[in-house]
């Protein structure tokens, strides 16, 4: 009797600890993917610190931050904190996918800051720009590894953007949980598969196109209408989970399709967000001069 009671207690403990451990692993993997996306995505600012001729250069007394994404309707502000008045510099820029020549512009002194503006473009327009700093005979460029690509986008209402982000990362979380359940051959893998598919459908295939519409003027720019990688990534993941659901319509869970769908989703998430995103090709448009920054 005592052994039976011990076995029952051990079973109950395992039934509590194992799901908890699986949730912890799923959450850690999901959060790691969020951090990875923020560090590798092509729309997040270029950050760093510099010393030019012994003078420190930063952004708001923190590592400098050079933008790679901007909302339409305003000129782009390029600002670096450089209290030493001996530090000067300039930027130069041109539109991506254009026949433009490089346009130089000085970094004007504004108190302890150096400041320049890039004239605004329309949604999905992109700039290439470089920053060059000097202090006496010493020169430094935060862009010495190559020009920064900056893309303009429309303003997306929070009521559309927040549900999109929450649903997508909730789908990623449940995908990781489904993977662990399937790997351990547990019956709940089928439940998490269904939840992942529904969340991905809502966040990626409904909210996603709405975000795209507000930001770049088109609901869908993936296959068959274009090659936008963000839309195509969503489509590929969606098809993977639909296939897993088809294999699991009846009977006991078939774990292999669930494992493959989750691995596909994880692999696609390793591709930085917004790579090969919507962009204008000015070479195929009527020639229009770039406006000057507003005073």
QUINOR-V687132 format. One record per residue. N is the residue number from 1. RES is the residue in one letter. SS is DSSP state (hx for helix, st for strand, lp for the rest). NEAR is the number of other C-alpha atoms within 12 Angstrom. D_FIRST is the distance of its C-alpha to the first C-alpha in whole Angstrom. Layout:
BEGIN
n;res;ss;near;d_first
N;RES;SS;NEAR;D_FIRST
N;RES;SS;NEAR;D_FIRST
END
This chain:
BEGIN
n;res;ss;near;d_first
1;X;lp;7;0
2;X;hx;8;4
3;X;hx;9;5
4;X;hx;10;5
5;X;hx;11;6
6;X;hx;12;9
7;X;hx;13;10
8;X;hx;14;11
9;X;hx;14;12
10;X;hx;15;14
11;X;hx;14;15
12;X;hx;14;17
13;X;hx;15;18
14;X;hx;15;20
15;X;hx;15;21
16;X;hx;14;23
17;X;hx;14;24
18;X;hx;20;26
19;X;hx;22;28
20;X;hx;16;29
21;X;hx;18;30
22;X;hx;30;32
23;X;hx;24;34
24;X;hx;19;35
25;X;hx;23;36
26;X;hx;30;38
27;X;hx;24;39
28;X;hx;18;41
29;X;hx;26;42
30;X;hx;28;44
31;X;hx;19;45
32;X;hx;21;46
33;X;hx;29;48
34;X;hx;27;50
35;X;hx;19;51
36;X;hx;20;52
37;X;hx;24;54
38;X;hx;21;56
39;X;hx;19;57
40;X;hx;20;58
41;X;lp;26;60
42;X;lp;25;64
43;X;lp;28;64
44;X;lp;26;63
45;X;lp;25;65
46;X;st;32;66
47;X;st;22;65
48;X;st;21;67
49;X;lp;24;69
50;X;st;30;72
51;X;st;25;75
52;X;st;28;78
53;X;lp;21;81
54;X;lp;19;78
55;X;st;25;78
56;X;st;30;75
57;X;st;39;74
58;X;st;31;71
59;X;st;28;70
60;X;lp;21;70
61;X;lp;19;70
62;X;st;17;67
63;X;lp;22;66
64;X;st;29;69
65;X;st;28;68
66;X;st;39;70
67;X;lp;35;69
68;X;lp;31;68
69;X;st;37;68
70;X;st;34;70
71;X;st;29;70
72;X;lp;26;74
73;X;lp;18;76
74;X;lp;24;77
75;X;lp;25;78
76;X;st;30;76
77;X;st;28;76
78;X;st;41;75
79;X;st;34;75
80;X;st;44;75
81;X;st;35;75
82;X;lp;38;77
83;X;lp;24;79
84;X;lp;25;81
85;X;lp;25;84
86;X;lp;24;85
87;X;lp;34;83
88;X;st;37;84
89;X;st;35;83
90;X;st;31;83
91;X;st;35;81
92;X;st;30;82
93;X;st;33;81
94;X;st;32;81
95;X;st;38;80
96;X;lp;27;77
97;X;lp;20;79
98;X;lp;25;82
99;X;lp;18;86
100;X;lp;20;86
101;X;lp;17;87
102;X;lp;19;85
103;X;st;23;86
104;X;st;21;86
105;X;st;26;86
106;X;st;25;86
107;X;lp;31;83
108;X;st;25;85
109;X;st;22;84
110;X;st;18;82
111;X;lp;14;82
112;X;lp;25;79
113;X;st;29;78
114;X;st;36;80
115;X;st;28;80
116;X;st;34;81
117;X;st;33;80
118;X;st;44;80
119;X;lp;34;81
120;X;lp;32;79
121;X;lp;34;78
122;X;lp;30;77
123;X;lp;32;73
124;X;lp;37;72
125;X;lp;36;75
126;X;st;39;74
127;X;st;40;76
128;X;st;31;76
129;X;st;38;77
130;X;st;36;78
131;X;st;39;78
132;X;st;33;80
133;X;st;38;81
134;X;st;31;83
135;X;st;24;84
136;X;lp;17;87
137;X;lp;13;87
138;X;st;18;83
139;X;st;24;82
140;X;st;28;78
141;X;lp;30;77
142;X;lp;33;73
143;X;lp;27;74
144;X;lp;14;75
145;X;lp;12;72
146;X;lp;14;74
147;X;lp;27;75
148;X;st;34;72
149;X;st;34;72
150;X;st;40;71
151;X;st;39;71
152;X;st;38;72
153;X;st;34;69
154;X;lp;29;70
155;X;lp;26;68
156;X;lp;25;64
157;X;lp;17;63
158;X;hx;15;60
159;X;hx;15;59
160;X;hx;25;59
161;X;hx;26;58
162;X;hx;19;55
163;X;hx;25;53
164;X;hx;29;54
165;X;hx;23;53
166;X;hx;23;50
167;X;hx;29;49
168;X;hx;36;50
169;X;hx;33;47
170;X;hx;31;45
171;X;hx;39;45
172;X;hx;47;45
173;X;hx;38;42
174;X;hx;42;40
175;X;hx;50;42
176;X;hx;42;40
177;X;hx;42;37
178;X;hx;45;37
179;X;hx;42;38
180;X;hx;37;35
181;X;hx;33;33
182;X;hx;33;35
183;X;hx;25;34
184;X;lp;21;31
185;X;lp;19;31
186;X;lp;25;29
187;X;lp;22;30
188;X;lp;26;32
189;X;hx;37;34
190;X;hx;38;36
191;X;hx;28;36
192;X;hx;39;37
193;X;hx;46;40
194;X;hx;31;41
195;X;hx;29;41
196;X;hx;39;43
197;X;hx;40;46
198;X;hx;26;47
199;X;hx;32;47
200;X;hx;40;49
201;X;hx;29;51
202;X;hx;27;52
203;X;hx;33;52
204;X;hx;40;54
205;X;hx;31;56
206;X;hx;27;57
207;X;hx;32;57
208;X;hx;38;58
209;X;hx;31;61
210;X;hx;31;62
211;X;hx;33;62
212;X;hx;34;64
213;X;hx;26;67
214;X;hx;27;67
215;X;hx;32;67
216;X;hx;30;69
217;X;lp;24;71
218;X;lp;24;69
219;X;lp;23;66
220;X;lp;32;65
221;X;lp;29;67
222;X;lp;25;64
223;X;lp;16;65
224;X;lp;11;67
225;X;lp;14;69
226;X;lp;18;69
227;X;lp;20;67
228;X;lp;29;65
229;X;hx;26;62
230;X;hx;32;60
231;X;hx;38;60
232;X;hx;31;60
233;X;hx;34;57
234;X;hx;39;55
235;X;hx;32;56
236;X;hx;28;55
237;X;hx;36;51
238;X;hx;36;52
239;X;hx;25;52
240;X;hx;32;49
241;X;hx;41;47
242;X;hx;27;49
243;X;hx;25;48
244;X;hx;37;45
245;X;hx;32;44
246;X;hx;21;46
247;X;hx;23;44
248;X;lp;24;41
249;X;lp;17;43
250;X;lp;11;40
251;X;lp;12;37
252;X;lp;16;34
253;X;lp;30;36
254;X;lp;32;38
255;X;hx;31;37
256;X;hx;28;40
257;X;hx;29;43
258;X;hx;45;41
259;X;hx;33;41
260;X;hx;30;44
261;X;hx;39;45
262;X;hx;42;44
263;X;hx;27;45
264;X;hx;29;49
265;X;hx;37;48
266;X;hx;35;47
267;X;hx;20;50
268;X;hx;27;53
269;X;hx;37;52
270;X;lp;26;53
271;X;lp;26;56
272;X;lp;26;58
273;X;lp;28;58
274;X;lp;32;62
275;X;lp;26;63
276;X;lp;25;66
277;X;lp;35;66
278;X;lp;33;69
279;X;lp;34;72
280;X;lp;26;76
281;X;lp;21;78
282;X;hx;24;81
283;X;hx;15;83
284;X;hx;11;83
285;X;lp;13;84
286;X;lp;10;87
287;X;lp;13;88
288;X;lp;15;88
289;X;lp;18;88
290;X;lp;25;85
291;X;lp;18;86
292;X;lp;18;87
293;X;lp;18;84
294;X;lp;14;85
295;X;lp;10;86
END
